[in-house]
C-alpha cells in the first residue's frame, strides 16, 4: 500500500471525494509528520499500482498533494 501525503485533512477529504467519485477506493490516514518534509500529518492510502492514475486525477481537479510514501518503484516520484 502507498500513502500520498496531504497538507491538511480538508485536502485529504477532497481527494477521497474526487477519487471515490471516479470509482477508486482510498482511506484517509493519519501519518507521523516527521515522515514528510512539510510535516504533513494526513494522507490517503491506496494500492500502489494506482499511484500514477490517482496523481493524474488529483492534478486534473486541482487537489494538491505532497510526497508518495511506500511502493518501491513508485516511491517519491
C-alpha positions in Angstrom: 0.0 0.0 0.0 1.1 3.6 -0.7 0.2 6.8 1.1 0.1 10.2 -0.7 0.5 12.9 1.8 -1.9 15.8 2.0 -1.3 19.3 3.5 -4.5 19.2 5.5 -7.4 17.0 6.5 -9.5 19.2 4.1 -7.3 18.2 1.2 -7.5 14.6 2.2 -11.3 14.6 2.3 -11.4 16.4 -1.1 -9.0 13.9 -2.6 -11.1 11.0 -1.3 -14.3 12.5 -2.7 -12.7 13.1 -6.1 -11.3 9.6 -6.3 -14.3 7.7 -5.0 -16.4 9.6 -7.5 -14.2 8.0 -10.1 -14.5 4.5 -8.6 -11.2 4.4 -6.7 -11.4 3.4 -3.1 -9.0 5.2 -0.7 -8.7 5.6 3.0 -7.7 8.7 4.9 -4.9 8.0 7.4 -3.0 10.0 10.0 0.7 9.8 9.5 3.7 10.8 11.6 4.5 14.4 10.5 8.3 13.6 10.8 8.0 11.4 7.7 7.4 14.3 5.3 9.4 17.4 4.5 6.5 19.7 5.2 5.2 18.0 8.3 2.0 16.8 6.7 0.1 14.6 9.1 -2.7 13.3 6.8 -2.7 11.2 3.7 -4.7 8.9 1.5 -3.8 5.2 1.4 -4.4 3.1 -1.7 -2.9 0.3 -3.9 0.5 1.4 -5.2 -0.4 0.3 -8.7 -2.9 3.2 -8.8 -0.4 5.9 -7.9 0.1 7.5 -11.3 -3.5 7.4 -12.1 -4.5 8.9 -8.8 -2.0 11.7 -9.1 -3.3 12.5 -12.6 -6.9 12.6 -11.4 -5.9 14.9 -8.5 -3.9 17.1 -10.7 -6.8 17.4 -13.1 -9.1 18.5 -10.3 -6.6 20.9 -8.7 -6.2 18.9 -5.5 -2.6 19.5 -4.2 -0.7 16.7 -2.5 2.8 16.1 -1.1 5.1 13.1 -1.3 4.3 9.5 -2.1 5.3 7.1 0.7 5.9 3.4 0.1 5.6 1.4 -3.1 9.1 0.6 -4.2 9.3 1.8 -7.8 6.6 4.4 -7.2 8.2 5.9 -4.1 8.7 9.7 -4.1 8.1 10.3 -7.8 
